[in-house]
Amino acid sequence: MTDYMKSAVALVKDYIPPQPVLIQRAKDTGQVSVSPLPGQQARLTFADYLKSGDSLALGVDLANNRPTEAKVSTYLDSKEDAVTLDVRFNTLDNNATYASTVTLDAKAKNLTVNVQNSGYRRSGN
């Protein structure tokens, strides 16, 4: 199980943060769709982002020009070994954006990992 989780975490790092060269490739190959959402938001979905059949979807707050969420749907060695990632972003008092919650789901192994980031405060003040 440890090796499996190491592989899943390594794979997720290929998606988050998004890689400009892969975003450009998806754009150049027509694999990007834009969906408007309520409240001046949109979702950008990059199909076949890293692997055939995967996707990276980014929610964006258009009024403040910052990410609200990231959703990854991918797989390890085969499509039957699906891995999903759901990241929710939040902002600090100084408007810095951070991943507030991260959920990694590996259905083939019946495994879900939830991470909550909180308690940030300024240092040195």
C-alpha positions as CSV (number, residue, x, y, z in Angstrom):
1,M,0.0,0.0,0.0
2,T,2.9,2.4,0.8
3,D,4.3,2.0,-2.7
4,Y,0.9,2.5,-4.2
5,M,0.4,5.8,-2.3
6,K,3.9,7.0,-3.3
7,S,3.0,6.4,-6.9
8,A,-0.3,8.1,-6.6
9,V,1.2,11.2,-4.8
10,A,4.0,11.4,-7.5
11,L,1.4,11.3,-10.2
12,V,-0.6,14.0,-8.6
13,K,2.4,16.2,-8.5
14,D,2.5,16.1,-12.3
15,Y,-0.9,17.9,-12.3
16,I,-0.7,20.3,-9.4
17,P,0.5,22.9,-9.9
18,P,-0.4,22.8,-13.6
19,Q,2.4,22.8,-16.0
20,P,2.4,25.7,-18.6
21,V,3.8,23.5,-21.4
22,L,1.0,20.9,-20.9
23,I,-1.7,23.6,-20.8
24,Q,-0.3,25.0,-24.0
25,R,-0.3,21.6,-25.6
26,A,-3.9,21.1,-24.6
27,K,-4.8,24.5,-26.1
28,D,-2.8,23.8,-29.3
29,T,-4.6,20.4,-29.8
30,G,-8.1,21.8,-29.1
31,Q,-8.4,19.9,-25.8
32,V,-9.6,22.9,-23.7
33,S,-13.2,23.7,-22.9
34,V,-14.5,26.7,-20.9
35,S,-17.7,26.5,-18.9
36,P,-19.2,29.6,-17.3
37,L,-20.3,29.2,-13.7
38,P,-22.4,31.5,-11.5
39,G,-20.9,34.5,-9.8
40,Q,-18.3,35.5,-12.3
41,Q,-16.6,32.2,-12.3
42,A,-15.5,29.7,-15.0
43,R,-14.2,26.2,-15.3
44,L,-11.3,25.4,-17.7
45,T,-11.1,21.7,-18.5
46,F,-8.0,20.3,-20.1
47,A,-8.7,16.9,-21.7
48,D,-5.8,14.4,-22.2
49,Y,-3.7,16.8,-20.1
50,L,-1.0,14.3,-19.3
51,K,-2.4,10.9,-20.3
52,S,-4.9,9.7,-22.8
53,G,-8.4,9.9,-21.2
54,D,-7.4,12.0,-18.2
55,S,-8.5,15.6,-17.4
56,L,-7.5,18.6,-15.3
57,A,-10.3,21.0,-14.5
58,L,-9.6,24.4,-12.9
59,G,-12.2,26.6,-11.3
60,V,-11.4,30.3,-11.6
61,D,-12.8,33.4,-9.9
62,L,-12.8,35.8,-12.8
63,A,-13.5,38.9,-10.6
64,N,-10.4,38.3,-8.5
65,N,-8.3,36.3,-11.0
66,R,-7.5,33.4,-8.7
67,P,-8.2,29.7,-8.6
68,T,-11.1,28.3,-6.6
69,E,-10.6,24.6,-7.2
70,A,-8.7,22.0,-9.2
71,K,-10.1,18.5,-10.1
72,V,-7.9,15.8,-11.6
73,S,-9.2,12.6,-13.0
74,T,-6.4,10.2,-14.0
75,Y,-5.0,6.7,-13.5
76,L,-1.8,5.0,-12.6
77,D,-0.9,2.1,-14.9
78,S,-4.4,1.4,-16.4
79,K,-7.7,3.2,-16.6
80,E,-9.1,0.6,-14.2
81,D,-6.7,2.0,-11.6
82,A,-8.4,5.4,-11.4
83,V,-7.2,8.2,-9.2
84,T,-9.0,11.5,-8.6
85,L,-7.9,14.6,-6.8
86,D,-10.1,17.4,-5.6
87,V,-8.4,20.6,-4.4
88,R,-10.2,23.6,-2.9
89,F,-8.4,26.9,-2.7
90,N,-8.9,29.7,-0.1
91,T,-7.2,33.0,0.5
92,L,-5.3,34.4,3.5
93,D,-5.7,37.9,5.0
94,N,-3.0,39.2,2.7
95,N,-4.9,37.7,-0.4
96,A,-2.4,34.9,-0.9
97,T,-4.1,31.8,-2.3
98,Y,-3.5,28.3,-0.8
99,A,-4.9,24.8,-1.1
100,S,-7.2,24.6,1.9
101,T,-8.5,21.1,1.4
102,V,-7.1,18.2,-0.7
103,T,-8.9,14.9,-1.3
104,L,-7.1,12.0,-3.1
105,D,-9.4,9.1,-4.0
106,A,-8.1,5.8,-5.3
107,K,-11.2,3.7,-5.9
108,A,-9.4,0.6,-7.0
109,K,-7.7,0.4,-3.6
110,N,-10.8,1.7,-1.8
111,L,-8.7,4.5,-0.4
112,T,-9.4,8.1,0.3
113,V,-6.9,10.6,1.8
114,N,-8.2,14.0,3.1
115,V,-5.8,16.8,4.0
116,Q,-6.9,20.1,5.5
117,N,-4.6,23.1,5.6
118,S,-5.3,25.7,8.3
119,G,-3.9,27.8,11.0
120,Y,-1.8,30.0,8.9
121,R,-0.5,33.2,10.5
122,R,2.2,35.8,9.9
123,S,5.6,35.1,11.3
124,G,7.9,37.7,12.8
125,N,5.1,40.1,13.9
